Amino acid sequence: MTDSNNNTGHPIHLHPWATLIQIHPTGKDEGVICGGTLITKKHVASAAHCFQQKFLDTSNGGHKRYCDADAKYSEEEIIRRTTLTIGAICTNLDKDVGCTYKEQLGRQYRIKNMLFADFYKNNCVNGDDIVIIELDQEIDESTVSNYACLPFEIEEVKDNSTVTSFGWGTDPGKAYDKKPYPFLQTVSLTKSSHAECKSSRGGVIPSDSFCTVEEEDKNVCAGDSGGGLMRQYKKQHYISAIISYGTDCSQLIKGVTPKNQVNTSIRYHQKLITDFINKK
């Protein structure tokens, strides 16, 4: 995550729903870091593509996001290798960035169950980049954790409105272009219109897109995927979308023309979300 204003913050005041999702490495791969958003005491929303294991060779000009239907990790492997850390500011102790106390590391949870939309069935190119995760236990309410509200009962976010995101992703502006930044960062982004987004992306975007404007020195980056785009409305904080894909931050800093960041609308997936979190 890059932000020319160097914004950081304590999740008590900013994002107590921020979730760090880690698929821990094995000898066969390097693992994955993504973001997520706590949406109930026991459920987290994130991006389906965070759990992609197999990637196709697109050097011959193929669609760079295309995947086979079996490209994700198996559910058994996801459950075995994944931890979700909630209530954290830091990924590890690092006094150089202000991570000095173990309380800053939050509390870890495991996955009990999960529901993917049709992202992999659609070969990773037609939207549905969302997964809802059920934790193995409810969050500890004695910690700083809290869940964000779902947006189904309020008006939609208008174009040119500001939303806020968070994450531990890479930050090329701080020389963290190859590894996650260890301290939770925040960034404010501007919602773009569907037409503007479609034009900037070559005329084709998923129907469940919620787009934001990319800027050279302010954007979400690798490792921020799956995190929420948040909106404050009448003193409550609502998740509007999930970070999906956009231009690489390192390329933006080098001068590549910004486009629009494509995110997954939460409102579009209301039935999938409510059916899963309300099931007995």
PyRosetta script that sets phi, psi and omega in degrees:
from pyrosetta import init, pose_from_sequence

init()
pose = pose_from_sequence("MTDSNNNTGHPIHLHPWATLIQIHPTGKDEGVICGGTLITKKHVASAAHCFQQKFLDTSNGGHKRYCDADAKYSEEEIIRRTTLTIGAICTNLDKDVGCTYKEQLGRQYRIKNMLFADFYKNNCVNGDDIVIIELDQEIDESTVSNYACLPFEIEEVKDNSTVTSFGWGTDPGKAYDKKPYPFLQTVSLTKSSHAECKSSRGGVIPSDSFCTVEEEDKNVCAGDSGGGLMRQYKKQHYISAIISYGTDCSQLIKGVTPKNQVNTSIRYHQKLITDFINKK")
pose.set_psi(1, 127.6)
pose.set_omega(1, 178.8)
pose.set_phi(2, -114.3)
pose.set_psi(2, 142.2)
pose.set_omega(2, 178.9)
pose.set_phi(3, -154.5)
pose.set_psi(3, 117.1)
pose.set_omega(3, -176.5)
pose.set_phi(4, -63.2)
pose.set_psi(4, -16.8)
pose.set_omega(4, 178.5)
pose.set_phi(5, -89.0)
pose.set_psi(5, 1.2)
pose.set_omega(5, 178.7)
pose.set_phi(6, 56.4)
pose.set_psi(6, 42.3)
pose.set_omega(6, -178.5)
pose.set_phi(7, -73.7)
pose.set_psi(7, 130.0)
pose.set_omega(7, 169.4)
pose.set_phi(8, -137.2)
pose.set_psi(8, 172.5)
pose.set_omega(8, 179.9)
pose.set_phi(9, -174.9)
pose.set_psi(9, 163.3)
pose.set_omega(9, 178.1)
pose.set_phi(10, -88.6)
pose.set_psi(10, 129.9)
pose.set_omega(10, -175.9)
pose.set_phi(11, -62.9)
pose.set_psi(11, -17.7)
pose.set_omega(11, 174.6)
pose.set_phi(12, -57.6)
pose.set_psi(12, -38.0)
pose.set_omega(12, -176.5)
pose.set_phi(13, -96.8)
pose.set_psi(13, -22.9)
pose.set_omega(13, -170.6)
pose.set_phi(14, -115.2)
pose.set_psi(14, -64.4)
pose.set_omega(14, -172.1)
pose.set_phi(15, -138.5)
pose.set_psi(15, 71.7)
pose.set_omega(15, 179.8)
pose.set_phi(16, -68.3)
pose.set_psi(16, -7.7)
pose.set_omega(16, 177.1)
pose.set_phi(17, -93.8)
pose.set_psi(17, -3.1)
pose.set_omega(17, -177.9)
pose.set_phi(18, -61.3)
pose.set_psi(18, 129.5)
pose.set_omega(18, -177.6)
pose.set_phi(19, -124.1)
pose.set_psi(19, 129.5)
pose.set_omega(19, 175.2)
pose.set_phi(20, -98.0)
pose.set_psi(20, 117.4)
pose.set_omega(20, -179.3)
pose.set_phi(21, -104.8)
pose.set_psi(21, 124.4)
pose.set_omega(21, -179.4)
pose.set_phi(22, -126.8)
pose.set_psi(22, 121.0)
pose.set_omega(22, 166.7)
pose.set_phi(23, -93.3)
pose.set_psi(23, 108.8)
pose.set_omega(23, -168.9)
pose.set_phi(24, -72.1)
pose.set_psi(24, 143.7)
pose.set_omega(24, -174.6)
pose.set_phi(25, -68.8)
pose.set_psi(25, 155.1)
pose.set_omega(25, 170.8)
pose.set_phi(26, -125.2)
pose.set_psi(26, -174.8)
pose.set_omega(26, 176.4)
pose.set_phi(27, -67.9)
pose.set_psi(27, -15.1)
pose.set_omega(27, -175.7)
pose.set_phi(28, -95.1)
pose.set_psi(28, -21.1)
pose.set_omega(28, 179.9)
pose.set_phi(29, -151.6)
pose.set_psi(29, 171.7)
pose.set_omega(29, -174.2)
pose.set_phi(30, -93.1)
pose.set_psi(30, -3.1)
pose.set_omega(30, -177.9)
pose.set_phi(31, 82.5)
pose.set_psi(31, -177.1)
pose.set_omega(31, -174.1)
pose.set_phi(32, -141.4)
pose.set_psi(32, 143.8)
pose.set_omega(32, 168.3)
pose.set_phi(33, -122.4)
pose.set_psi(33, 130.5)
pose.set_omega(33, 176.8)
pose.set_phi(34, -140.7)
pose.set_psi(34, 173.5)
pose.set_omega(34, 173.9)
pose.set_phi(35, -105.1)
pose.set_psi(35, 171.3)
pose.set_omega(35, 175.9)
pose.set_phi(36, -160.8)
pose.set_psi(36, 170.3)
pose.set_omega(36, -179.4)
pose.set_phi(37, -130.3)
pose.set_psi(37, 125.0)
pose.set_omega(37, 175.5)
pose.set_phi(38, -69.9)
pose.set_psi(38, 122.9)
pose.set_omega(38, -176.4)
pose.set_phi(39, -116.8)
pose.set_psi(39, -10.9)
pose.set_omega(39, 167.7)
pose.set_phi(40, -145.5)
pose.set_psi(40, -176.8)
pose.set_omega(40, 176.9)
pose.set_phi(41, -66.6)
pose.set_psi(41, -11.2)
pose.set_omega(41, -173.0)
pose.set_phi(42, -139.4)
pose.set_psi(42, 8.4)
pose.set_omega(42, -176.6)
pose.set_phi(43, -132.3)
pose.set_psi(43, 143.0)
pose.set_omega(43, 178.9)
pose.set_phi(44, -126.6)
pose.set_psi(44, 135.8)
pose.set_omega(44, 174.0)
pose.set_phi(45, -100.1)
pose.set_psi(45, 136.3)
pose.set_omega(45, 178.6)
pose.set_phi(46, -150.0)
pose.set_psi(46, -171.7)
pose.set_omega(46, -179.2)
pose.set_phi(47, -95.3)
pose.set_psi(47, 135.4)
pose.set_omega(47, 178.8)
pose.set_phi(48, -61.5)
pose.set_psi(48, -34.3)
pose.set_omega(48, -175.0)
pose.set_phi(49, -67.4)
pose.set_psi(49, -14.7)
pose.set_omega(49, 176.7)
pose.set_phi(50, -61.9)
pose.set_psi(50, -20.6)
pose.set_omega(50, -175.9)
pose.set_phi(51, -106.6)
pose.set_psi(51, 21.8)
pose.set_omega(51, 177.4)
pose.set_phi(52, -81.4)
pose.set_psi(52, 128.4)
pose.set_omega(52, -178.1)
pose.set_phi(53, -105.6)
pose.set_psi(53, -36.3)
pose.set_omega(53, -174.8)
pose.set_phi(54, -106.6)
pose.set_psi(54, 132.5)
pose.set_omega(54, -180.0)
pose.set_phi(55, -125.0)
pose.set_psi(55, 136.3)
pose.set_omega(55, -177.8)
pose.set_phi(56, -85.7)
pose.set_psi(56, 153.6)
pose.set_omega(56, 175.1)
pose.set_phi(57, -77.0)
pose.set_psi(57, 115.8)
pose.set_omega(57, -179.3)
pose.set_phi(58, -109.4)
pose.set_psi(58, 18.9)
pose.set_omega(58, -178.1)
pose.set_phi(59, -65.0)
pose.set_psi(59, -19.0)
pose.set_omega(59, 179.6)
pose.set_phi(60, -90.4)
pose.set_psi(60, 12.6)
pose.set_omega(60, 175.8)
pose.set_phi(61, 100.1)
pose.set_psi(61, 5.7)
pose.set_omega(61, 178.8)
pose.set_phi(62, -68.1)
pose.set_psi(62, 167.2)
pose.set_omega(62, -179.8)
pose.set_phi(63, -63.5)
pose.set_psi(63, 122.8)
pose.set_omega(63, -171.2)
pose.set_phi(64, -67.8)
pose.set_psi(64, -17.9)
pose.set_omega(64, 179.7)
pose.set_phi(65, -102.8)
pose.set_psi(65, -2.3)
pose.set_omega(65, -178.3)
pose.set_phi(66, -64.4)
pose.set_psi(66, 141.7)
pose.set_omega(66, 175.9)
pose.set_phi(67, -143.6)
pose.set_psi(67, 162.0)
pose.set_omega(67, 172.0)
pose.set_phi(68, -77.7)
pose.set_psi(68, 159.2)
pose.set_omega(68, -176.3)
pose.set_phi(69, -63.8)
pose.set_psi(69, -23.7)
pose.set_omega(69, -179.2)
pose.set_phi(70, -100.1)
pose.set_psi(70, 27.4)
pose.set_omega(70, -172.3)
pose.set_phi(71, -76.9)
pose.set_psi(71, -17.7)
pose.set_omega(71, -176.8)
pose.set_phi(72, -84.5)
pose.set_psi(72, 160.5)
pose.set_omega(72, 171.1)
pose.set_phi(73, -57.4)
pose.set_psi(73, 152.5)
pose.set_omega(73, 173.7)
pose.set_phi(74, -66.8)
pose.set_psi(74, 154.3)
pose.set_omega(74, -179.5)
pose.set_phi(75, -63.1)
pose.set_psi(75, -34.1)
pose.set_omega(75, 177.4)
pose.set_phi(76, -62.4)
pose.set_psi(76, -42.1)
pose.set_omega(76, -179.2)
pose.set_phi(77, -71.0)
pose.set_psi(77, -37.5)
pose.set_omega(77, 176.9)
pose.set_phi(78, -59.5)
pose.set_psi(78, -48.6)
pose.set_omega(78, -178.7)
pose.set_phi(79, -63.5)
pose.set_psi(79, -39.1)
pose.set_omega(79, -176.8)
pose.set_phi(80, -72.3)
pose.set_psi(80, -36.6)
pose.set_omega(80, -170.7)
pose.set_phi(81, -101.9)
pose.set_psi(81, -9.2)
pose.set_omega(81, -170.8)
pose.set_phi(82, -101.2)
pose.set_psi(82, 135.4)
pose.set_omega(82, 167.9)
pose.set_phi(83, -121.2)
pose.set_psi(83, 150.4)
pose.set_omega(83, 175.6)
pose.set_phi(84, -121.1)
pose.set_psi(84, 122.9)
pose.set_omega(84, -179.3)
pose.set_phi(85, -106.2)
pose.set_psi(85, 123.7)
pose.set_omega(85, -175.8)
pose.set_phi(86, -123.6)
pose.set_psi(86, 143.3)
pose.set_omega(86, -178.8)
pose.set_phi(87, 83.5)
pose.set_psi(87, 18.8)
pose.set_omega(87, -176.2)
pose.set_phi(88, -99.8)
pose.set_psi(88, 153.5)
pose.set_omega(88, 165.8)
pose.set_phi(89, -105.2)
pose.set_psi(89, -35.4)
pose.set_omega(89, -169.7)
pose.set_phi(90, -121.2)
pose.set_psi(90, 150.7)
pose.set_omega(90, 173.7)
pose.set_phi(91, -85.1)
pose.set_psi(91, -25.1)
pose.set_omega(91, 178.6)
pose.set_phi(92, -161.5)
pose.set_psi(92, 166.2)
pose.set_omega(92, 179.0)
pose.set_phi(93, -75.8)
pose.set_psi(93, 125.9)
pose.set_omega(93, -177.7)
pose.set_phi(94, -155.6)
pose.set_psi(94, 98.0)
pose.set_omega(94, -173.3)
pose.set_phi(95, -62.9)
pose.set_psi(95, -22.5)
pose.set_omega(95, -179.0)
pose.set_phi(96, -66.4)
pose.set_psi(96, -23.5)
pose.set_omega(96, 178.5)
pose.set_phi(97, -115.4)
pose.set_psi(97, 12.2)
pose.set_omega(97, 176.4)
pose.set_phi(98, 91.1)
pose.set_psi(98, 12.5)
pose.set_omega(98, 179.1)
pose.set_phi(99, -97.5)
pose.set_psi(99, 91.6)
pose.set_omega(99, -170.9)
pose.set_phi(100, -122.4)
pose.set_psi(100, -9.9)
pose.set_omega(100, -176.2)
pose.set_phi(101, -124.2)
pose.set_psi(101, 142.7)
pose.set_omega(101, -178.6)
pose.set_phi(102, -64.2)
pose.set_psi(102, -24.4)
pose.set_omega(102, 178.4)
pose.set_phi(103, -64.0)
pose.set_psi(103, -21.2)
pose.set_omega(103, 179.2)
pose.set_phi(104, -75.6)
pose.set_psi(104, -7.8)
pose.set_omega(104, -175.6)
pose.set_phi(105, -91.0)
pose.set_psi(105, -3.3)
pose.set_omega(105, 177.0)
pose.set_phi(106, 69.8)
pose.set_psi(106, -163.8)
pose.set_omega(106, -179.3)
pose.set_phi(107, -126.1)
pose.set_psi(107, 140.2)
pose.set_omega(107, -177.4)
pose.set_phi(108, -93.2)
pose.set_psi(108, 145.7)
pose.set_omega(108, 176.5)
pose.set_phi(109, -132.6)
pose.set_psi(109, 163.2)
pose.set_omega(109, 176.9)
pose.set_phi(110, -114.6)
pose.set_psi(110, 171.4)
pose.set_omega(110, 179.8)
pose.set_phi(111, -93.6)
pose.set_psi(111, 131.3)
pose.set_omega(111, 172.6)
pose.set_phi(112, -95.7)
pose.set_psi(112, -41.6)
pose.set_omega(112, -175.6)
pose.set_phi(113, -157.0)
pose.set_psi(113, 165.0)
pose.set_omega(113, 178.5)
pose.set_phi(114, -156.3)
pose.set_psi(114, 156.7)
pose.set_omega(114, 177.0)
pose.set_phi(115, -134.1)
pose.set_psi(115, 119.1)
pose.set_omega(115, 175.9)
pose.set_phi(116, -95.0)
pose.set_psi(116, 139.5)
pose.set_omega(116, 165.6)
pose.set_phi(117, -71.5)
pose.set_psi(117, -168.2)
pose.set_omega(117, -171.1)
pose.set_phi(118, -86.5)
pose.set_psi(118, 28.6)
pose.set_omega(118, -177.7)
pose.set_phi(119, -55.0)
pose.set_psi(119, -50.0)
pose.set_omega(119, -177.4)
pose.set_phi(120, -76.6)
pose.set_psi(120, -34.7)
pose.set_omega(120, 175.5)
pose.set_phi(121, -61.4)
pose.set_psi(121, -30.1)
pose.set_omega(121, 178.9)
pose.set_phi(122, -93.1)
pose.set_psi(122, 18.3)
pose.set_omega(122, 175.9)
pose.set_phi(123, 59.6)
pose.set_psi(123, 29.7)
pose.set_omega(123, 171.2)
pose.set_phi(124, 68.6)
pose.set_psi(124, 12.6)
pose.set_omega(124, -174.3)
pose.set_phi(125, -123.5)
pose.set_psi(125, -5.4)
pose.set_omega(125, -174.7)
pose.set_phi(126, -118.0)
pose.set_psi(126, 37.5)
pose.set_omega(126, 177.5)
pose.set_phi(127, 80.1)
pose.set_psi(127, -154.5)
pose.set_omega(127, -176.8)
pose.set_phi(128, 61.6)
pose.set_psi(128, 30.3)
pose.set_omega(128, -177.5)
pose.set_phi(129, -84.2)
pose.set_psi(129, 70.4)
pose.set_omega(129, -176.6)
pose.set_phi(130, -148.8)
pose.set_psi(130, 141.0)
pose.set_omega(130, 172.1)
pose.set_phi(131, -136.3)
pose.set_psi(131, 139.4)
pose.set_omega(131, 174.5)
pose.set_phi(132, -109.4)
pose.set_psi(132, 125.9)
pose.set_omega(132, -174.5)
pose.set_phi(133, -110.6)
pose.set_psi(133, 132.6)
pose.set_omega(133, 172.7)
pose.set_phi(134, -98.0)
pose.set_psi(134, 125.2)
pose.set_omega(134, 179.6)
pose.set_phi(135, -74.8)
pose.set_psi(135, 161.2)
pose.set_omega(135, 179.4)
pose.set_phi(136, -74.2)
pose.set_psi(136, -12.8)
pose.set_omega(136, 176.7)
pose.set_phi(137, -159.8)
pose.set_psi(137, 161.8)
pose.set_omega(137, 176.5)
pose.set_phi(138, -69.6)
pose.set_psi(138, 153.9)
pose.set_omega(138, -180.0)
pose.set_phi(139, -63.9)
pose.set_psi(139, 152.1)
pose.set_omega(139, 177.0)
pose.set_phi(140, -78.1)
pose.set_psi(140, 111.2)
pose.set_omega(140, -175.1)
pose.set_phi(141, -72.8)
pose.set_psi(141, -6.9)
pose.set_omega(141, 176.5)
pose.set_phi(142, -82.1)
pose.set_psi(142, -8.0)
pose.set_omega(142, 178.1)
pose.set_phi(143, -91.8)
pose.set_psi(143, -176.9)
pose.set_omega(143, -179.4)
pose.set_phi(144, -80.8)
pose.set_psi(144, 0.0)
pose.set_omega(144, -176.2)
pose.set_phi(145, -68.1)
pose.set_psi(145, 146.5)
pose.set_omega(145, 172.9)
pose.set_phi(146, -157.4)
pose.set_psi(146, 155.0)
pose.set_omega(146, -177.6)
pose.set_phi(147, -100.3)
pose.set_psi(147, 152.4)
pose.set_omega(147, 177.9)
pose.set_phi(148, -83.4)
pose.set_psi(148, 157.8)
pose.set_omega(148, 178.6)
pose.set_phi(149, -82.9)
pose.set_psi(149, 150.3)
pose.set_omega(149, 172.4)
pose.set_phi(150, -87.0)
pose.set_psi(150, 147.6)
pose.set_omega(150, -166.6)
pose.set_phi(151, -93.6)
pose.set_psi(151, 14.1)
pose.set_omega(151, -167.5)
pose.set_phi(152, -70.0)
pose.set_psi(152, -20.5)
pose.set_omega(152, -176.5)
pose.set_phi(153, -103.5)
pose.set_psi(153, 5.7)
pose.set_omega(153, 179.9)
pose.set_phi(154, -119.7)
pose.set_psi(154, 167.5)
pose.set_omega(154, -178.7)
pose.set_phi(155, -67.2)
pose.set_psi(155, 155.5)
pose.set_omega(155, -179.4)
pose.set_phi(156, -69.0)
pose.set_psi(156, 156.0)
pose.set_omega(156, 176.4)
pose.set_phi(157, -70.4)
pose.set_psi(157, 128.4)
pose.set_omega(157, -178.9)
pose.set_phi(158, -80.0)
pose.set_psi(158, 152.7)
pose.set_omega(158, 174.8)
pose.set_phi(159, -58.0)
pose.set_psi(159, 145.3)
pose.set_omega(159, -179.1)
pose.set_phi(160, 73.3)
pose.set_psi(160, 4.5)
pose.set_omega(160, 174.3)
pose.set_phi(161, -78.8)
pose.set_psi(161, 160.6)
pose.set_omega(161, -179.4)
pose.set_phi(162, -97.6)
pose.set_psi(162, 133.7)
pose.set_omega(162, 171.4)
pose.set_phi(163, -122.6)
pose.set_psi(163, 160.6)
pose.set_omega(163, -176.8)
pose.set_phi(164, -123.3)
pose.set_psi(164, 140.2)
pose.set_omega(164, 176.1)
pose.set_phi(165, -127.3)
pose.set_psi(165, 176.5)
pose.set_omega(165, -172.6)
pose.set_phi(166, -149.8)
pose.set_psi(166, 161.5)
pose.set_omega(166, 175.6)
pose.set_phi(167, 166.9)
pose.set_psi(167, 172.3)
pose.set_omega(167, 177.3)
pose.set_phi(168, -114.9)
pose.set_psi(168, 25.1)
pose.set_omega(168, -176.4)
pose.set_phi(169, -70.7)
pose.set_psi(169, 178.8)
pose.set_omega(169, 179.3)
pose.set_phi(170, -61.2)
pose.set_psi(170, 156.4)
pose.set_omega(170, 177.3)
pose.set_phi(171, -143.6)
pose.set_psi(171, 88.4)
pose.set_omega(171, -179.0)
pose.set_phi(172, -57.7)
pose.set_psi(172, -28.4)
pose.set_omega(172, 179.4)
pose.set_phi(173, -66.8)
pose.set_psi(173, -19.0)
pose.set_omega(173, 178.2)
pose.set_phi(174, -114.1)
pose.set_psi(174, 21.0)
pose.set_omega(174, 179.4)
pose.set_phi(175, 66.7)
pose.set_psi(175, 24.3)
pose.set_omega(175, 173.4)
pose.set_phi(176, -110.1)
pose.set_psi(176, 55.2)
pose.set_omega(176, -176.5)
pose.set_phi(177, -85.8)
pose.set_psi(177, -11.1)
pose.set_omega(177, -179.0)
pose.set_phi(178, -118.8)
pose.set_psi(178, -5.2)
pose.set_omega(178, -178.0)
pose.set_phi(179, -145.0)
pose.set_psi(179, 158.8)
pose.set_omega(179, -178.0)
pose.set_phi(180, -64.6)
pose.set_psi(180, 146.0)
pose.set_omega(180, 173.0)
pose.set_phi(181, -75.2)
pose.set_psi(181, 130.7)
pose.set_omega(181, -170.5)
pose.set_phi(182, -74.9)
pose.set_psi(182, -12.7)
pose.set_omega(182, -177.0)
pose.set_phi(183, -112.8)
pose.set_psi(183, 136.2)
pose.set_omega(183, -179.5)
pose.set_phi(184, -57.4)
pose.set_psi(184, 126.1)
pose.set_omega(184, 178.2)
pose.set_phi(185, -114.9)
pose.set_psi(185, 157.7)
pose.set_omega(185, 177.3)
pose.set_phi(186, -128.1)
pose.set_psi(186, 155.3)
pose.set_omega(186, 179.1)
pose.set_phi(187, -149.3)
pose.set_psi(187, 142.1)
pose.set_omega(187, 175.7)
pose.set_phi(188, -98.9)
pose.set_psi(188, 134.5)
pose.set_omega(188, -177.2)
pose.set_phi(189, -129.6)
pose.set_psi(189, 157.0)
pose.set_omega(189, -178.9)
pose.set_phi(190, -105.5)
pose.set_psi(190, 128.8)
pose.set_omega(190, 177.7)
pose.set_phi(191, -71.0)
pose.set_psi(191, 132.7)
pose.set_omega(191, 177.9)
pose.set_phi(192, -104.5)
pose.set_psi(192, 162.0)
pose.set_omega(192, 179.4)
pose.set_phi(193, -74.0)
pose.set_psi(193, 159.2)
pose.set_omega(193, 178.2)
pose.set_phi(194, -61.2)
pose.set_psi(194, -40.7)
pose.set_omega(194, -178.6)
pose.set_phi(195, -65.7)
pose.set_psi(195, -43.7)
pose.set_omega(195, 178.7)
pose.set_phi(196, -62.9)
pose.set_psi(196, -42.9)
pose.set_omega(196, -179.7)
pose.set_phi(197, -63.4)
pose.set_psi(197, -45.8)
pose.set_omega(197, -179.4)
pose.set_phi(198, -60.5)
pose.set_psi(198, -42.3)
pose.set_omega(198, 179.9)
pose.set_phi(199, -64.7)
pose.set_psi(199, -43.2)
pose.set_omega(199, -177.2)
pose.set_phi(200, -69.8)
pose.set_psi(200, -22.2)
pose.set_omega(200, -177.1)
pose.set_phi(201, -103.1)
pose.set_psi(201, 20.2)
pose.set_omega(201, 174.1)
pose.set_phi(202, 82.3)
pose.set_psi(202, 17.4)
pose.set_omega(202, 173.3)
pose.set_phi(203, 94.7)
pose.set_psi(203, -3.6)
pose.set_omega(203, -178.3)
pose.set_phi(204, -135.2)
pose.set_psi(204, 121.9)
pose.set_omega(204, 171.5)
pose.set_phi(205, -139.8)
pose.set_psi(205, 156.7)
pose.set_omega(205, 179.1)
pose.set_phi(206, -62.5)
pose.set_psi(206, 153.7)
pose.set_omega(206, -179.1)
pose.set_phi(207, -68.5)
pose.set_psi(207, -19.8)
pose.set_omega(207, -179.9)
pose.set_phi(208, -98.0)
pose.set_psi(208, 23.6)
pose.set_omega(208, -176.4)
pose.set_phi(209, -74.8)
pose.set_psi(209, 142.4)
pose.set_omega(209, 170.0)
pose.set_phi(210, -130.5)
pose.set_psi(210, 106.4)
pose.set_omega(210, -168.1)
pose.set_phi(211, -102.2)
pose.set_psi(211, 151.0)
pose.set_omega(211, 175.6)
pose.set_phi(212, -131.1)
pose.set_psi(212, 156.1)
pose.set_omega(212, -176.6)
pose.set_phi(213, -78.6)
pose.set_psi(213, 129.6)
pose.set_omega(213, 173.1)
pose.set_phi(214, -82.7)
pose.set_psi(214, 146.9)
pose.set_omega(214, 173.3)
pose.set_phi(215, -131.6)
pose.set_psi(215, 155.8)
pose.set_omega(215, -175.5)
pose.set_phi(216, -57.4)
pose.set_psi(216, -41.7)
pose.set_omega(216, -174.0)
pose.set_phi(217, -118.6)
pose.set_psi(217, 20.2)
pose.set_omega(217, -179.9)
pose.set_phi(218, -153.2)
pose.set_psi(218, 107.2)
pose.set_omega(218, -178.4)
pose.set_phi(219, -169.2)
pose.set_psi(219, 169.7)
pose.set_omega(219, 170.0)
pose.set_phi(220, -84.2)
pose.set_psi(220, 151.2)
pose.set_omega(220, -171.0)
pose.set_phi(221, -130.4)
pose.set_psi(221, -178.5)
pose.set_omega(221, 176.9)
pose.set_phi(222, -56.0)
pose.set_psi(222, 132.8)
pose.set_omega(222, -176.6)
pose.set_phi(223, 96.9)
pose.set_psi(223, -17.5)
pose.set_omega(223, 175.5)
pose.set_phi(224, -86.9)
pose.set_psi(224, -13.5)
pose.set_omega(224, -179.5)
pose.set_phi(225, -48.9)
pose.set_psi(225, 141.5)
pose.set_omega(225, 178.2)
pose.set_phi(226, 91.3)
pose.set_psi(226, -19.4)
pose.set_omega(226, 177.6)
pose.set_phi(227, -68.0)
pose.set_psi(227, 163.4)
pose.set_omega(227, -177.1)
pose.set_phi(228, -92.5)
pose.set_psi(228, 153.9)
pose.set_omega(228, 166.6)
pose.set_phi(229, -101.7)
pose.set_psi(229, 119.1)
pose.set_omega(229, -168.5)
pose.set_phi(230, -106.7)
pose.set_psi(230, 147.2)
pose.set_omega(230, 177.9)
pose.set_phi(231, -133.3)
pose.set_psi(231, 133.9)
pose.set_omega(231, 175.3)
pose.set_phi(232, -93.6)
pose.set_psi(232, 130.9)
pose.set_omega(232, -179.1)
pose.set_phi(233, -144.4)
pose.set_psi(233, 116.7)
pose.set_omega(233, 179.9)
pose.set_phi(234, 51.3)
pose.set_psi(234, 51.1)
pose.set_omega(234, 174.2)
pose.set_phi(235, 69.7)
pose.set_psi(235, 6.2)
pose.set_omega(235, 175.1)
pose.set_phi(236, -112.0)
pose.set_psi(236, 153.7)
pose.set_omega(236, -179.9)
pose.set_phi(237, -110.4)
pose.set_psi(237, 125.6)
pose.set_omega(237, -175.2)
pose.set_phi(238, -117.6)
pose.set_psi(238, 142.0)
pose.set_omega(238, 172.5)
pose.set_phi(239, -86.7)
pose.set_psi(239, 126.0)
pose.set_omega(239, -178.7)
pose.set_phi(240, -101.2)
pose.set_psi(240, -31.7)
pose.set_omega(240, -174.8)
pose.set_phi(241, -159.6)
pose.set_psi(241, 170.3)
pose.set_omega(241, 179.2)
pose.set_phi(242, -120.5)
pose.set_psi(242, 132.7)
pose.set_omega(242, -178.5)
pose.set_phi(243, -62.9)
pose.set_psi(243, 127.9)
pose.set_omega(243, -177.8)
pose.set_phi(244, -117.5)
pose.set_psi(244, -73.8)
pose.set_omega(244, -178.3)
pose.set_phi(245, -151.4)
pose.set_psi(245, 157.8)
pose.set_omega(245, 179.7)
pose.set_phi(246, -173.2)
pose.set_psi(246, -165.5)
pose.set_omega(246, -179.3)
pose.set_phi(247, -76.3)
pose.set_psi(247, 138.5)
pose.set_omega(247, 178.8)
pose.set_phi(248, -60.5)
pose.set_psi(248, 133.7)
pose.set_omega(248, -176.8)
pose.set_phi(249, -60.5)
pose.set_psi(249, -36.8)
pose.set_omega(249, 178.6)
pose.set_phi(250, -62.0)
pose.set_psi(250, -36.9)
pose.set_omega(250, 178.2)
pose.set_phi(251, -70.5)
pose.set_psi(251, -38.4)
pose.set_omega(251, 177.9)
pose.set_phi(252, -61.9)
pose.set_psi(252, -44.3)
pose.set_omega(252, -180.0)
pose.set_phi(253, -64.2)
pose.set_psi(253, -30.2)
pose.set_omega(253, 179.0)
pose.set_phi(254, -79.3)
pose.set_psi(254, -6.1)
pose.set_omega(254, 175.3)
pose.set_phi(255, 110.7)
pose.set_psi(255, 4.2)
pose.set_omega(255, 175.1)
pose.set_phi(256, -61.6)
pose.set_psi(256, 139.3)
pose.set_omega(256, -177.6)
pose.set_phi(257, -62.4)
pose.set_psi(257, 124.6)
pose.set_omega(257, 177.6)
pose.set_phi(258, -63.2)
pose.set_psi(258, 147.5)
pose.set_omega(258, 175.6)
pose.set_phi(259, -116.6)
pose.set_psi(259, -136.0)
pose.set_omega(259, 171.7)
pose.set_phi(260, -120.3)
pose.set_psi(260, 138.8)
pose.set_omega(260, 173.2)
pose.set_phi(261, -78.4)
pose.set_psi(261, 130.5)
pose.set_omega(261, 179.2)
pose.set_phi(262, -99.2)
pose.set_psi(262, 125.2)
pose.set_omega(262, 179.9)
pose.set_phi(263, -124.0)
pose.set_psi(263, 166.2)
pose.set_omega(263, -177.0)
pose.set_phi(264, -100.6)
pose.set_psi(264, 123.2)
pose.set_omega(264, -178.4)
pose.set_phi(265, -68.1)
pose.set_psi(265, 128.9)
pose.set_omega(265, 175.3)
pose.set_phi(266, -70.1)
pose.set_psi(266, -41.6)
pose.set_omega(266, -177.9)
pose.set_phi(267, -58.8)
pose.set_psi(267, -38.4)
pose.set_omega(267, -179.1)
pose.set_phi(268, -60.1)
pose.set_psi(268, -30.7)
pose.set_omega(268, -174.9)
pose.set_phi(269, -105.6)
pose.set_psi(269, 31.0)
pose.set_omega(269, -176.6)
pose.set_phi(270, -55.9)
pose.set_psi(270, -48.0)
pose.set_omega(270, -175.8)
pose.set_phi(271, -64.4)
pose.set_psi(271, -45.8)
pose.set_omega(271, 179.4)
pose.set_phi(272, -57.7)
pose.set_psi(272, -44.3)
pose.set_omega(272, -176.9)
pose.set_phi(273, -68.3)
pose.set_psi(273, -51.8)
pose.set_omega(273, -174.9)
pose.set_phi(274, -67.2)
pose.set_psi(274, -37.6)
pose.set_omega(274, 177.9)
pose.set_phi(275, -61.5)
pose.set_psi(275, -40.9)
pose.set_omega(275, -176.4)
pose.set_phi(276, -73.8)
pose.set_psi(276, -45.1)
pose.set_omega(276, -175.8)
pose.set_phi(277, -74.6)
pose.set_psi(277, -18.5)
pose.set_omega(277, -179.0)
pose.set_phi(278, -99.3)
pose.set_psi(278, -2.4)
pose.set_omega(278, -177.8)
pose.set_phi(279, -69.1)
pose.set_psi(279, 145.8)
pose.set_omega(279, -179.0)
pose.set_phi(280, -91.1)
pose.dump_pdb("model.pdb")
